[in-house]
Amino acid sequence: MNSGQSIFITGGTGSFGKAFVRTVLERHPDIKRLVVFSRDELKQFEMAQAFSPDKYPGLRYFLGDMRDEARLRRALEGIDTVIHAAALKQVPAAEYNPFEFIKTNILGAQNLIEACLENEVKRVVALSTDKAAAPVNLYGATKLCSDKLFTAANNIKGARDLRFSVVRYGNVMGSRGSVIPFFLDKRKTGVLPITDTGMTRFNITLQEGVDMVLWALEHAQGGEIFVPKIPSYRILDVAEAVGPDCQREITGIRPGEKIHEEMITSSDSPYTVDLGHYYAILSPTGRHGVEAYCERFGATPVEPGFAYNSGSNADFLTVDQLRELIRENIDPDFTA
């Protein structure tokens, strides 16, 4: 990335969006153009207090909705780089309001793809989720469909210098609605609700997610789903790290929830390669075969039947490591 780029980020007022904007402005305060696209004018107003266009002349705030293709086409004029972070993502809400998630997460993704094809966009990185691998809930199913739309968009780009790729990772530490901020709030009551004592999740920090997206912008060839090698945590260890003296109330898993999350299924293994810090799931219909991709980029095919699961992951965070990460990423004054 360089200061001469024009960047457009959907969902720019969310947890990832704000971290991405902060990182770009810290590294490139004279960025040519950085457009924050979202549908909530209050969040844009609040974000502008911290990141003002008066201080950063290239920064702009655009109101709009992923469901409005005409607005996306207009907003993408003059843009060369797109980060797609907008989504409806709460699992219980998706089970209750399925078509609202379809309209934003699937139809909105296609709207963005069409708008990119009709403008001078060169690079697109879309954010996915571990819930898109072997989905058991509507949210995960919409994100899997979105992933397929973005990777397949490389098949219809024609002669354009345009690459679509996807970044898929697990639970972001400290993001809105995630378990650790929820537990930090609940520990005031002395009771931590535990859905299932065997539950595990992947863990990634916001900055790690931002850095991975920036890496993908530089290295993606088009059609890949990039997956980071990150640690897991056990829900009981999170409870111990946050509230060791709290009572634990078992509530049962919510509709559409998994005990363990997957990011790569065994069915993906024939198309998955190891890039060192990351895996890449290649498109079965793309122009990059596994053997050619490995030869060109120094990757290694994974073993047949390979799967990447939060429960069988070789790397688990300890209680002490979780506490340190909470201090580093959520609350510097945190004590247990």
HELIX and SHEET records of a PDB file:
HELIX    1   1 SER A   15  ARG A   27  1                                  13    
HELIX    2   2 GLU A   41  ALA A   50  1                                  10    
HELIX    3   3 GLU A   69  ALA A   75  1                                   7    
HELIX    4   4 VAL A   91  TYR A   96  1                                   6    
HELIX    5   5 PRO A   98  PHE A  101  1                                   4    
HELIX    6   6 ILE A  102  LEU A  107  3                                   6    
HELIX    7   7 GLY A  108  LEU A  117  1                                  10    
HELIX    8   8 ASP A  130  ALA A  132  5                                   3    
HELIX    9   9 LEU A  138  ALA A  152  1                                  15    
HELIX   10  10 ALA A  153  ILE A  156  5                                   4    
HELIX   11  11 VAL A  179  LYS A  186  1                                   8    
HELIX   12  12 ARG A  187  THR A  189  5                                   3    
HELIX   13  13 LEU A  206  HIS A  219  1                                  14    
HELIX   14  14 ILE A  235  VAL A  242  1                                   8    
HELIX   15  15 SER A  266  TYR A  271  5                                   6    
HELIX   16  16 VAL A  290  PHE A  297  1                                   8    
HELIX   17  17 VAL A  319  ASN A  329  1                                  11    
SHEET    1   A10 LEU A  59  LEU A  63  0                                        
SHEET    2   A10 ARG A  33  SER A  38  1                                        
SHEET    3   A10 SER A   6  THR A  10  1                                        
SHEET    4   A10 THR A  81  HIS A  84  1                                        
SHEET    5   A10 ARG A 123  LEU A 127  1                                        
SHEET    6   A10 ARG A 163  VAL A 167  1                                        
SHEET    7   A10 ILE A 225  PRO A 228  1                                        
SHEET    8   A10 TYR A 278  ILE A 281 -1                                        
SHEET    9   A10 THR A 272  ASP A 274 -1                                        
SHEET   10   A10 THR A 300  PRO A 301 -1                                        
SHEET    1   B 3 ASN A 171  VAL A 172  0                                        
SHEET    2   B 3 THR A 200  ILE A 204  1                                        
SHEET    3   B 3 SER A 232  ARG A 234 -1                                        
SHEET    1   C 2 VAL A 191  ILE A 194  0                                        
SHEET    2   C 2 GLN A 247  ILE A 250  1                                        
SHEET    1   D 2 GLU A 262  ILE A 264  0                                        
SHEET    2   D 2 TYR A 308  ASN A 309 -1                                        
END                                                                             
